[in-house]
Amino acid sequence: MSWLGVTATAVIGLWLVVLTIAVMLCVRQIAIQRVRQEQLVRGGAGSAGTGPTVGFSVAPTLAQSRPELVRPRALVVVLSGNCANCMQVIEEWEAGEGPSLIGSEDVMLLVTGQDGPPSRDAARRLEVFGNVVREPEASQLAQSLNMTYRPSALVLEEGLITGTAILEHARELDDLLADKSGGASSPGTILQTAD
């Protein structure tokens, strides 16, 4: 075999190794996402660490300190300046995606995480979309509402949780706000909605 044949064989072999590694990494990411979704579905939205439970009311003490949670309809979104998905959702809102409720006083945006430049920038960018709550109160409210994932959202109607979602895109808030039957255009996004 000539040196050209050996070189071509080596290049093809190297290409196959790189391709195999890329496929393995993709399969790994898909497996991680499926395991997370299965845990959410199996554990239910009310299990420890999976988020708020549809049908439960906001605690009376929280309702007294935060009357916006017991309005006829309110949206609470938890975001972080240190979260890539959160920043993507913010960028999509700035580009005009997202629900019509954004920009009203019935939207509470909790910006959690360390109070550094990324969190301050996220809070500044979100001010036009609703009431921004910053640290340390943001983490306390998120914990009180059992909102553990970033970015995530819940819909409240007169203090009653009627829908929850883990967000990947701003348009998923439209699905959450519009869909009361439990289905979504993005499968696995909406954890629960009230019938």
SERO-4910 file (N, C-alpha, C, O; in steps of 0.05 Angstrom, whole numbers):
BEGIN
 pado doro    nc1    nc2    nc3   cac1   cac2   cac3    cc1    cc2    cc3    oc1    oc2    oc3
  Met    A     17    -23      0      0      0      0     18     25      0     38     26     14
  Ser    A     11     44    -16     27     69    -19     21     88      5      2     84     20
  Trp    A     38    108      7     35    127     29      8    142     26     -4    150     46
  Leu    A     -1    146      1    -27    159     -4    -50    142      7    -69    152     19
  Gly    A    -48    116      3    -68     97     14    -69     96     44    -90     96     56
  Val    A    -45     97     56    -43     97     85    -54    123     97    -68    122    117
  Thr    A    -48    145     84    -58    171     94    -88    172     91   -102    181    110
  Ala    A    -99    163     69   -128    163     65   -142    145     85   -162    153     96
  Thr    A   -131    122     91   -142    104    111   -141    117    139   -160    115    154
  Ala    A   -119    130    145   -117    144    171   -137    166    174   -149    169    195
  Val    A   -140    182    153   -159    204    153   -188    194    156   -204    204    172
  Ile    A   -195    173    142   -221    161    144   -226    150    172   -247    153    183
  Gly    A   -206    136    182   -208    126    210   -212    147    230   -228    145    248
  Leu    A   -196    169    228   -199    192    246   -227    204    244   -239    212    264
  Trp    A   -236    207    219   -263    218    215   -285    201    228   -303    211    240
  Leu    A   -282    175    225   -301    156    238   -301    158    268   -321    156    281
  Val    A   -277    161    280   -275    164    309   -289    190    318   -304    190    337
  Val    A   -284    212    304   -297    238    311   -327    236    308   -342    245    325
  Leu    A   -336    224    286   -364    220    282   -377    203    303   -399    208    313
  Thr    A   -364    181    311   -374    164    333   -376    179    359   -396    175    373
  Ile    A   -356    195    366   -357    210    390   -380    230    389   -394    233    409
  Ala    A   -384    243    367   -406    263    364   -433    249    368   -450    260    382
  Val    A   -437    226    356   -462    211    358   -466    203    387   -488    205    398
  Met    A   -445    193    400   -447    185    429   -455    208    446   -471    205    464
  Leu    A   -444    232    442   -451    255    457   -480    264    453   -494    272    472
  Cys    A   -489    262    428   -517    268    422   -536    249    436   -556    257    448
  Val    A   -530    223    434   -546    203    447   -547    207    477   -567    204    490
  Arg    A   -524    215    489   -522    220    517   -541    243    525   -555    241    545
  Gln    A   -540    265    510   -557    288    516   -587    281    514   -603    289    530
  Ile    A   -594    265    494   -622    257    491   -630    239    514   -652    242    525
  Ala    A   -612    221    523   -618    204    545   -622    220    571   -640    215    587
  Ile    A   -605    240    575   -608    257    599   -635    271    599   -648    272    619
  Gln    A   -642    283    576   -668    297    574   -692    278    579   -711    285    592
  Arg    A   -690    254    568   -712    234    572   -714    226    601   -736    224    611
  Val    A   -692    222    614   -692    215    643   -705    237    659   -721    232    677
  Arg    A   -698    262    653   -709    285    668   -739    286    663   -754    290    682
  Gln    A   -748    282    639   -777    283    633   -791    260    647   -813    264    658
  Glu    A   -780    236    646   -792    213    659   -794    218    689   -814    210    701
  Gln    A   -774    230    701   -775    235    730   -797    255    736   -811    252    756
  Leu    A   -800    275    719   -822    295    723   -849    282    721   -867    287    737
  Val    A   -853    266    700   -878    253    696   -884    232    718   -906    232    728
  Arg    A   -865    216    724   -868    195    744   -873    206    772   -890    197    787
  Gly    A   -857    228    778   -859    239    805   -883    258    808   -891    264    830
  Gly    A   -894    267    785   -916    286    787   -905    314    793   -883    317    803
  Ala    A   -920    334    786   -911    361    789   -910    370    818   -900    391    824
  Gly    A   -921    354    836   -921    362    864   -900    348    881   -898    353    905
  Ser    A   -884    331    869   -863    317    884   -841    336    891   -838    357    878
  Ala    A   -826    329    911   -805    346    921   -785    352    898   -775    334    885
  Gly    A   -780    378    894   -761    386    874   -771    387    846   -755    394    828
  Thr    A   -796    381    841   -805    381    813   -823    405    807   -831    409    784
  Gly    A   -830    421    827   -845    445    821   -872    446    835   -879    427    850
  Pro    A   -886    467    831   -912    471    844   -933    452    834   -931    441    812
  Thr    A   -954    448    850   -975    429    843  -1000    444    834  -1009    462    849
  Val    A  -1010    437    811  -1035    449    801  -1057    442    820  -1060    419    829
  Gly    A  -1074    461    826  -1096    457    844  -1091    467    873  -1110    469    888
  Phe    A  -1066    472    879  -1060    482    906  -1061    512    906  -1057    525    886
  Ser    A  -1067    523    929  -1069    552    933  -1043    563    944  -1027    549    957
  Val    A  -1038    588    939  -1016    602    950  -1021    605    980  -1043    609    989
  Ala    A  -1000    601    996  -1002    603   1025  -1014    630   1033  -1007    651   1021
  Pro    A  -1032    631   1053  -1045    656   1061  -1025    678   1068  -1029    702   1061
  Thr    A  -1003    671   1082   -984    692   1089   -970    703   1064   -964    727   1063
  Leu    A   -965    686   1044   -953    695   1019   -972    713   1004   -965    733    992
  Ala    A   -998    705   1004  -1018    720    990  -1021    748   1003  -1026    768    989
  Gln    A  -1018    750   1029  -1021    776   1043   -997    794   1036  -1000    818   1031
  Ser    A   -973    782   1035   -949    798   1029   -946    805    999   -933    824    992
  Arg    A   -958    788    982   -956    792    953   -984    790    941   -991    769    930
  Pro    A  -1001    811    943  -1028    810    933  -1030    805    903  -1051    796    894
  Glu    A  -1009    811    888  -1010    805    859  -1013    776    853  -1021    768    831
  Leu    A  -1007    758    872  -1010    729    868  -1039    720    869  -1046    698    861
  Val    A  -1057    737    880  -1085    729    882  -1103    746    864  -1127    748    869
  Arg    A  -1092    757    844  -1108    772    824  -1124    751    807  -1118    727    809
  Pro    A  -1143    761    791  -1158    742    774  -1140    724    758  -1147    700    754
  Arg    A  -1118    734    747  -1099    718    732  -1072    730    735  -1068    754    730
  Ala    A  -1052    714    742  -1025    723    744  -1005    702    733  -1011    678    734
  Leu    A   -983    711    724   -962    694    714   -937    699    730   -929    722    734
  Val    A   -924    678    740   -899    680    755   -878    665    738   -882    641    732
  Val    A   -856    678    732   -834    666    717   -808    668    733   -802    690    743
  Val    A   -794    646    736   -768    646    750   -746    644    729   -746    626    713
  Leu    A   -728    663    731   -705    665    712   -680    670    728   -681    678    752
  Ser    A   -657    667    715   -631    673    728   -613    685    707   -614    677    684
  Gly    A   -597    704    715   -578    716    696   -555    698    689   -540    703    670
  Asn    A   -552    676    705   -530    657    700   -539    632    685   -524    613    685
  Cys    A   -562    633    673   -574    610    660   -577    615    630   -590    634    622
  Ala    A   -565    598    614   -566    602    585   -594    601    574   -601    617    557
  Asn    A   -611    582    583   -638    580    574   -654    605    582   -671    615    567
  Cys    A   -648    615    606   -662    640    616   -655    663    598   -673    678    590
  Met    A   -630    666    590   -622    688    573   -635    685    546   -641    705    533
  Gln    A   -638    660    536   -651    655    511   -680    664    512   -690    677    493
  Val    A   -694    658    533   -722    666    537   -723    697    537   -741    708    524
  Ile    A   -705    710    551   -705    739    552   -701    751    524   -715    770    517
  Glu    A   -682    740    509   -677    749    482   -701    746    464   -707    763    448
  Glu    A   -715    723    468   -739    719    452   -761    739    459   -775    748    441
  Trp    A   -764    745    485   -783    766    493   -776    792    480   -794    806    470
  Glu    A   -751    799    481   -742    824    469   -747    825    439   -751    846    427
  Ala    A   -747    801    426   -752    800    397   -782    799    391   -790    797    367
  Gly    A   -799    800    411   -828    801    407   -842    775    410   -867    774    405
  Glu    A   -828    754    418   -842    728    423   -853    728    451   -843    744    468
  Gly    A   -872    711    457   -883    709    484   -912    718    485   -923    728    466
  Pro    A   -924    714    508   -952    719    511   -960    748    513   -943    765    519
  Ser    A   -985    754    507   -995    781    509   -996    791    537   -996    816    542
  Leu    A   -995    773    557   -995    782    585   -969    795    593   -969    811    612
  Ile    A   -948    790    578   -922    803    584   -925    833    580   -936    842    560
  Gly    A   -915    847    600   -917    876    600   -939    887    618   -941    911    621
  Ser    A   -954    869    630   -976    878    647   -967    876    676   -946    864    682
  Glu    A   -983    887    693   -977    885    722   -982    858    734   -976    852    757
  Asp    A   -994    840    718  -1001    813    727   -978    793    722   -982    769    725
  Val    A   -955    803    716   -932    786    711   -911    792    732   -902    815    736
  Met    A   -902    770    746   -881    773    766   -857    757    756   -859    733    751
  Leu    A   -835    770    752   -810    758    742   -790    757    765   -780    777    774
  Leu    A   -784    732    774   -765    728    796   -738    723    784   -733    703    770
  Val    A   -719    742    789   -691    739    779   -675    729    802   -668    744    821
  Thr    A   -668    703    801   -653    690    823   -623    688    816   -615    695    794
  Gly    A   -608    679    835   -579    676    831   -563    698    844   -575    717    854
  Gln    A   -538    695    843   -520    715    856   -525    742    843   -529    745    819
  Asp    A   -524    762    860   -529    790    851   -504    801    839   -490    818    851
  Gly    A   -498    792    815   -475    802    800   -484    815    774   -508    818    770
  Pro    A   -465    822    757   -472    835    732   -492    819    715   -510    831    704
  Pro    A   -490    792    713   -510    778    696   -538    781    707   -557    785    691
  Ser    A   -542    778    733   -568    781    745   -579    809    743   -603    813    737
  Arg    A   -562    829    747   -571    857    744   -578    863    716   -598    877    711
  Asp    A   -563    852    696   -569    857    668   -596    843    661   -613    855    647
  Ala    A   -600    819    671   -626    805    665   -649    820    677   -669    824    664
  Ala    A   -646    830    702   -668    845    715   -673    871    700   -697    878    696
  Arg    A   -653    884    691   -656    909    676   -671    904    650   -689    920    643
  Arg    A   -664    883    636   -677    876    610   -706    867    614   -722    871    596
  Leu    A   -712    856    637   -739    846    642   -759    866    652   -783    862    652
  Glu    A   -749    889    661   -767    909    674   -790    918    656   -811    924    666
  Val    A   -786    918    630   -808    926    611   -829    904    609   -851    910    598
  Phe    A   -824    880    618   -843    858    614   -860    852    639   -879    837    636
  Gly    A   -854    863    662   -870    857    685   -856    867    710   -836    881    709
  Asn    A   -867    859    733   -856    866    759   -832    848    765   -835    824    768
  Val    A   -808    860    766   -784    845    770   -778    844    801   -778    865    814
  Val    A   -773    820    811   -766    816    839   -738    805    839   -732    785    826
  Arg    A   -720    819    853   -691    811    853   -685    797    880   -701    794    898
  Glu    A   -660    788    881   -650    774    905   -649    794    929   -646    818    924
  Pro    A   -652    784    952   -657    757    962   -686    749    961   -692    725    965
  Glu    A   -704    768    957   -733    762    957   -741    742    935   -759    726    939
  Ala    A   -727    744    912   -734    727    889   -731    697    897   -749    681    891
  Ser    A   -709    690    909   -705    662    917   -724    653    938   -734    631    938
  Gln    A   -731    671    957   -750    664    977   -778    659    966   -791    640    973
  Leu    A   -786    676    947   -812    672    934   -812    647    917   -831    631    918
  Ala    A   -791    642    902   -789    618    886   -791    593    903   -804    574    897
  Gln    A   -777    594    926   -778    571    945   -806    568    956   -816    545    959
  Ser    A   -819    590    964   -846    589    975   -866    577    955   -885    564    963
  Leu    A   -861    582    929   -879    572    908   -869    545    898   -882    534    880
  Asn    A   -848    534    909   -837    508    901   -828    508    871   -830    488    857
  Met    A   -817    531    862   -808    534    835   -777    529    835   -762    547    842
  Thr    A   -769    505    828   -741    497    830   -725    499    804   -701    499    805
  Tyr    A   -738    499    781   -725    499    756   -723    527    744   -741    543    748
  Arg    A   -702    533    730   -698    558    716   -693    552    687   -675    537    681
  Pro    A   -708    564    669   -731    581    673   -757    564    675   -759    543    662
  Ser    A   -775    573    692   -800    559    695   -822    580    700   -816    603    706
  Ala    A   -847    571    697   -869    590    700   -893    576    713   -895    551    712
  Leu    A   -910    592    726   -935    581    735   -956    602    731   -951    626    732
  Val    A   -981    593    727  -1004    611    724  -1021    608    749  -1026    586    758
  Leu    A  -1029    631    759  -1046    632    783  -1072    645    776  -1073    665    761
  Glu    A  -1094    635    786  -1120    648    783  -1132    650    810  -1140    631    823
  Glu    A  -1133    675    820  -1142    682    846  -1128    666    868  -1140    656    887
  Gly    A  -1101    663    865  -1085    649    884  -1084    619    881  -1069    606    895
  Leu    A  -1098    608    862  -1098    579    856  -1080    573    833  -1083    586    812
  Ile    A  -1062    554    836  -1044    547    814  -1059    531    794  -1070    510    800
  Thr    A  -1060    542    769  -1075    529    747  -1058    518    725  -1068    504    707
  Gly    A  -1032    523    725  -1014    512    705   -985    517    712   -978    537    725
  Thr    A   -968    498    704   -939    500    709   -924    491    684   -934    475    669
  Ala    A   -900    502    681   -884    494    658   -854    499    663   -847    518    678
  Ile    A   -838    483    651   -809    488    649   -805    499    621   -813    487    602
  Leu    A   -792    522    619   -790    536    593   -764    530    579   -742    528    590
  Glu    A   -767    528    553   -743    528    535   -745    552    516   -724    562    507
  His    A   -769    561    511   -773    584    493   -796    602    504   -813    592    518
  Ala    A   -795    627    497   -816    646    506   -843    639    496   -863    643    511
  Arg    A   -846    627    472   -872    620    461   -886    599    478   -911    596    475
  Glu    A   -871    584    494   -884    563    510   -902    575    532   -919    562    542
  Leu    A   -897    601    538   -915    614    557   -942    618    544   -963    617    558
  Asp    A   -943    623    518   -969    625    504   -984    599    507  -1008    599    512
  Asp    A   -970    576    503   -983    550    506   -994    546    534  -1016    537    538
  Leu    A   -978    554    554   -986    551    582  -1010    568    588  -1029    559    601
  Leu    A  -1011    593    579  -1033    611    585  -1058    604    569  -1080    608    579
  Ala    A  -1055    594    545  -1078    589    528  -1090    561    532  -1114    558    527
  Asp    A  -1074    542    539  -1082    514    539  -1091    505    567  -1074    502    585
  Lys    A  -1116    501    571  -1126    492    597  -1134    463    596  -1144    452    616
  Ser    A  -1128    449    574  -1136    421    572  -1113    402    577  -1117    378    578
  Gly    A  -1089    412    581  -1066    395    588  -1048    389    565  -1027    377    570
  Gly    A  -1055    396    540  -1038    391    518  -1020    415    512  -1026    437    521
  Ala    A   -999    410    496   -982    432    489   -970    427    462   -968    404    453
  Ser    A   -963    449    448   -951    445    422   -922    435    425   -911    424    406
  Ser    A   -910    439    448   -883    428    453   -886    406    474   -888    412    498
  Pro    A   -886    381    466   -891    359    485   -871    359    508   -847    363    504
  Gly    A   -882    355    532   -865    353    555   -859    379    568   -846    380    590
  Thr    A   -867    401    556   -861    427    567   -880    433    591   -871    440    613
  Ile    A   -906    431    585   -926    438    606   -928    414    625   -933    391    616
  Leu    A   -922    419    650   -923    397    670   -952    390    677   -960    367    676
  Gln    A   -968    411    682   -996    406    689  -1012    431    683  -1001    453    686
  Thr    A  -1037    427    675  -1055    449    674  -1082    440    686  -1088    416    685
  Ala    A  -1097    458    696  -1123    451    707  -1143    447    685  -1141    461    664
  Asp    A  -1161    429    688  -1182    425    668  -1204    445    670  -1223    445    654
***
